[in-house]
Amino acid sequence: MPLIDGKTGIVFGVANKRSIAWAIAQAWAREGAKLAFTYQGERLKENVAELAGTFGTDTLILPCDVTRDEEIAAVFKTVEERFGKLNLLLHSIAFAPKDALEGEFVNTSREAFRVAHDVSAYSLVALARAAAPLMTDGGSIVAMSYYGAEKVVPHYNVMGVAKAALEASTRYLAYDLGPKKIRVNCISAGPVNTLAARGIAGFTEMLKHYEAHAPLKRNILPEELGATGLFLASDGAAAITGQVVYVDSGYQIMGM
Ligand SMILES: NC(=O)c1ccc[n+]([C@@H]2O[C@H](COP(=O)([O-])OP(=O)(O)OC[C@H]3O[C@@H](n4cnc5c(N)ncnc54)[C@H](O)[C@@H]3O)[C@@H](O)[C@H]2O)c1
């Protein structure tokens, strides 16, 4: 019996087949969920349509730049019309201006700080608020984080500060939405070679560092993120909310 049969979900953050959102979407779809996808701007529409199309030509695909309230409202209006209710939401979105991910954190401009927090953290609050009225049977909201939220990772800079805001938002959302049986959790992933990751200076070094220092002595696989995303969506995680779950080969436990 599929683990999340009959559930409906919406996936934010597929850019291409390497996207973490795609790994989690595949696991959700395999276990019976009916999914809608969003894409950020026309540039990515074709990619997302091609990938989402593998689940059927009638798969719902909608534009959504999460900095635009009107696009968020339009997405959830259409989802309500097509699905009626919603069970799952994946937030797999982050952005910071490139120069803010290269030099020193102390030089972060006001504008780079604002953009990074708007796209990477506030958007979770906006999406959760819009999704909650559709999660009438309860729901599971999953967001993607990284260890730079809690420790200094050179070059991760303002994105680490935005991830700290994302993780704290997860806890406050979990408290607010808990009475509605809506769970909100983060997966903190070890480095994965994606479009967003390649924007971080020294990313290749990061992969080597994890391989050398993580207890499991290897990097993680996208399908392992899919499996954890599936667990958090399933009844197996029915009493888990407000948490950060590490899928990082154990790197987070190390002190040296
Ligand atoms: N790759 C890693 O090593 C790693 C590790 C830990 C956490 N993460 C997190 O995983 C998530 C997904 O990243 P990824 O590595 O799969 O890269 P990715 O580039 O495939 O995905 C990032 C997504 O964010 C979307 N996005 C950016 N700005 C947006 C906006 N204004 N509106 C809507 N969408 C927007 C992009 O379109 C893209 O789909 C991010 O939150 C990232 O920080 C990644």
The ligand as a Gaussian input file, in Angstrom:
#p B3LYP/6-31G(d) Opt

LIG

0 1
 N       22.183000      21.914000      -2.782000
 C       22.591000      21.931000      -1.542000
 O       23.746000      21.616000      -1.238000
 C       21.631000      22.290000      -0.436000
 C       21.937000      21.924000       0.891000
 C       21.062000      22.268000       1.898000
 C       19.899000      22.957000       1.594000
 N       19.630000      23.301000       0.291000
 C       18.390000      24.032000       0.021000
 O       17.564000      23.282000      -0.831000
 C       16.674000      24.171000      -1.486000
 C       16.653000      23.845000      -2.978000
 O       17.877000      24.170000      -3.582000
 P       18.599000      23.224000      -4.636000
 O       19.948000      22.961000      -4.107000
 O       17.720000      22.114000      -5.027000
 O       18.839000      24.199000      -5.877000
 P       17.913000      24.583000      -7.135000
 O       18.616000      25.704000      -7.801000
 O       17.608000      23.391000      -7.934000
 O       16.564000      25.089000      -6.441000
 C       16.406000      26.395000      -5.929000
 C       15.020000      26.826000      -6.354000
 O       14.681000      28.100000      -5.777000
 C       13.864000      28.733000      -6.724000
 N       13.740000      30.164000      -6.455000
 C       14.734000      31.076000      -6.246000
 N       14.187000      32.310000      -6.103000
 C       12.838000      32.160000      -6.211000
 C       11.733000      33.045000      -6.175000
 N       11.895000      34.381000      -6.007000
 N       10.481000      32.546000      -6.344000
 C       10.284000      31.219000      -6.532000
 N       11.293000      30.320000      -6.579000
 C       12.549000      30.799000      -6.428000
 C       14.556000      28.463000      -8.048000
 O       13.688000      28.682000      -9.146000
 C       14.891000      26.979000      -7.883000
 O       13.837000      26.170000      -8.347000
 C       17.140000      25.573000      -1.140000
 O       16.374000      26.061000      -0.048000
 C       18.563000      25.346000      -0.709000
 O       19.069000      26.351000       0.146000
 C       20.470000      22.972000      -0.713000

